[in-house]
């Protein structure tokens, strides 16, 4: 299993909504395990878990 942090830019008004939407979302063979709001250049950070590096890129 491989984990990666993905930094996301979003419209500030949508940040709370996106935290809810993205948490637990399944993508191909990856899963978004956690989503957190940030301050600074990026608005959100997501912890994504995948079986391998190739699956992470999908």
C-alpha positions in Angstrom: 0.0 0.0 0.0 1.2 3.5 -0.8 0.0 6.8 0.6 0.3 10.3 -0.9 -0.7 13.8 0.1 -2.5 15.7 -2.7 -2.7 19.5 -2.4 -5.9 21.1 -3.8 -6.8 24.6 -4.8 -10.5 25.4 -4.5 -12.9 28.3 -4.4 -12.9 29.5 -0.7 -16.7 29.3 -0.5 -16.6 25.6 -1.5 -13.9 24.4 0.9 -16.3 23.1 3.7 -18.5 21.4 1.1 -15.5 19.8 -0.6 -14.1 18.4 2.7 -17.4 16.5 3.1 -17.6 15.4 -0.6 -14.0 14.1 -0.9 -13.7 12.3 2.4 -14.0 8.6 1.8 -14.3 9.0 -2.0 -13.1 6.0 -4.1 -11.2 6.7 -7.3 -10.4 3.7 -9.6 -8.3 1.6 -7.1 -7.5 4.5 -4.7 -9.3 5.8 -1.7 -9.3 9.3 -0.2 -8.7 8.5 3.5 -8.7 12.1 4.9 -9.3 15.7 3.8 -8.3 18.8 5.7 -8.7 22.5 5.0 -5.5 24.6 4.9 -4.5 28.2 4.8 -1.9 29.6 2.3 -1.4 28.7 -1.3 -3.5 25.5 -1.2 -7.0 25.2 0.3 -7.2 21.5 1.0 -4.9 18.5 1.5 -6.1 14.9 0.9 -4.5 11.7 2.1 -4.9 9.2 -0.7 -4.2 5.5 -0.3 -3.5 3.2 -3.3 -2.2 -0.3 -3.8 0.8 0.8 -5.8 2.3 3.9 -7.6 0.6 3.0 -10.9 -2.8 3.0 -9.3 -2.1 6.3 -7.6 -1.5 7.9 -11.0 -4.9 6.8 -12.2 
